[in-house]
Amino acid sequence: MDITICIVDDNKDIRSALEQIILMSEGYRLIGSVGSAAEAMDQIPKLKPDIVLMDINLGEGENGIDCVRQLKSEYKDILFMMCTVYEDDEKIFEALSAGANGYILKKTAPHKLLEAIRELQDGGAPMSSQIARKVVAAFQQKQKNPTEVPESSTLNVLSNREKEILELLAKGMLYKEIAASLFISQETVRKHVYHIYEKLHVNNRVEAINKFFGR
């Protein structure tokens, strides 16, 4: 099945370029393209795409991170990938905390963008290499200067199977790889991951790993 995609970007030229990348690529289907936060809040719940490519700065004070925060709380199955020019730490972690599942830069080559969309759909958490390095560096710094100790209740809230899946997620495995490893279906993996996020009160893989393992 094609991966259904909605684009949210206030820059008409960039939005058009992203549209063309999706429209010209087999296995991907564009079902929506909007230029404002208001349109995104109205259209995305109706369209229910698999993945939303979300810009951060939507003009006139509108913010794509706020859109993700509001939409993700109600539509947990929709995956949000920030597609932006911002590389600063504050924007990255604000987006991830809001529920973004991936974070890539607009200068990413078209074939890399498509690979990232496919990886996200398969259970990955794609990030441009520059962004990934910042995330890793931040986690390493936090490990050197821990400020929180994980509560025992956090350790006990997950079932053994959920802990097993979260450990595999922490190793960077995709849903299909976890499914093959545990001899279960990808859909079963998705349901387990959904329950993990619910129990840990998080929105994405990075937050789940960070909270559960006390990083």
N, C-alpha and C positions, 0 to 999 in steps of 0.2 A: 504493500500500500504506500501511496505517496505521503510524504510528510507535509502537513498543511501548515502554512506560515502566514503570519500577519506582520506587517512592517509599520513601525511608528517612528516618524522622523519629520521634523518641521521644515527641513531643507528639501525643497522640491527636486533639485538636481540629484542629491544623494539618494533620496527616496526612489527616484526613477532608475538610478543605476542599480540599486538593490533589487528593484522589481525585475529588471532585465536579467540579472544573474539568476534569480529564481525561475522566471518564466522560460529561460533557455536551457534549464537543467532537468534532466530526466530523474524522476523519483521525488521531486519537490513540487508542491502546488501552492501558488499564491492565492489566498482567499480574502485578503484584505490589506489595504494600505492607507494609512491616515496620517495627518500632519499636526495633530494637537492632542493634548492630554484629554480634553473633553470628548473628542471623537474616539479615542482609545477606550475610555471608560464606558462609552456607549456601545461601541461595536464589538469589542473583544468578548464580552459575555454572550453576545448573540452568535458570533462566529465560532467560538470555542476552538481556536486553532491548536495544533500540537505545540507550536513554538511561536513566540513573539520576539522579533528583533526590535529592541527598545532603545531609543536614543535617550540621553540624560537631559540635555538642555533642549526643551521644546519651545523656547521663546516665550516672551511676555510673562516671565516668571514661572512658567509651568515646568514641572520636573518629572522626568520619566521614572525616577526612583520612587516618588510618591505614588505614581500609577501602579508600579509593581507591588508596593507595600499593600495598597488597598485591594488590588485584584487577586493577589496571591492568597490572601486570607480567606477568600471565598471560592477561588478556583484553583485548588492545589494541584490539579492534574495538568494545568497549562504550564509549560516551561518558558521561562523568560531569559533571554540572552541580551545583555547590555551590548550595544554596538555603538561605540562612542570614540571621541578624540581624547577623553580624559585618561591620564595615566597616574594621577596623584593618589596616594594611599587613602585619603579620606573618602574620595568618591568610590573607590573600589570596595572598601569595607562597608560603606553605607549601603551600596547596592546589594552586596551579598547578604547583609543583615536584613535588608528589606525583603529578600526572597529570591533574588536573581540566581539562576542556576548556572550561568556562564557569563564571561566578560571578555569581549574581544574588541580590538581597535578597528576603526573605520579604514585604516590603511592596510588592513589584512587583505591579502590577495584573494580574488574570487574563489579559487579552488580550495583555499584554506578555510574560507567562510563556509563553503558547502560541507567540507569535512567536519567543521565544528558543529554545524547543525545536525549532521548525521550522528556525531559522537554524543551530542546532548540527548537526542532521541533514543540512543542505545544505552543511556544510563550514565554517561560520563559527565564531567563538569569542565567543559572546554574553556581555556583562557589563552589569550595571546601570551607568548613566552615572556614578554616584559612584565605582564601582569602576574603570571605564575611565580616569577622570581620574587616579586614584592610580597605575595601572599606567604611564600615559604619563609622569607626573611622575617616577616612579622611573627609567624608561628615560632620560629627559632628564638627570636628575641623574647617572646612570651614564656617559652620554656626555661630560658635562663633567669627570668625574673617573674616566677609564678605569683599571681595575686589571689588565685582562688584554688581551693581544694575541692575536687568533685565530691558531692554528697553521696552517701551510701545509697540513698533513695534513687539517685540517678543510675547507679550501677545495677540496681535491682528491678527497675521499671520495665526493662526489656526481657522478652523471652529468650531462651537459649538460641533459637533459630535467628531471632532478630539480632542478637549480639554477633552471631556467626556472620550474618550478612553485612553488618556494619564494619566488622573487621576486614572483610573482603573489599568493601567500598573504600576503606582507609588505605588499602594497598593499590588503589587506582583501577580496580577491575570494573568492567562494564557490566550492565545487567545480563547480557547474553553470556558473558564469561562466568558470572556468578551462577546463572541458571545451569550451565553445563557442569560446573564444578560440584553443585549440590544436587544435580539430577532432578531439577524442578523447572517449570516453565518460566519464561521471562515475565509473563503476567503475574505469576505468583511472587516473583521477586519484586515487581512494582508494588504489589499490595503490601508486602512486608515493609518496603521502604516508606510507603505512605504512613503506615502505622508507627514506624520508628520516628518519623518527623512529628507526628501527632503527640506521641508520648514524651518526646524530648522538647516539645514546643519550639521547633526550629523549622526553617523553610527550605534548607538545601543541604547537600552533602558536606560542604565545608563546615557549616555550623554544627551539624550532627556529630561529626568527628571531633571537632574542637570541644564541644560540650561533654561528650561521653568519655573521651580519653583525657579530659582535663588539661588540654593544651592551652 
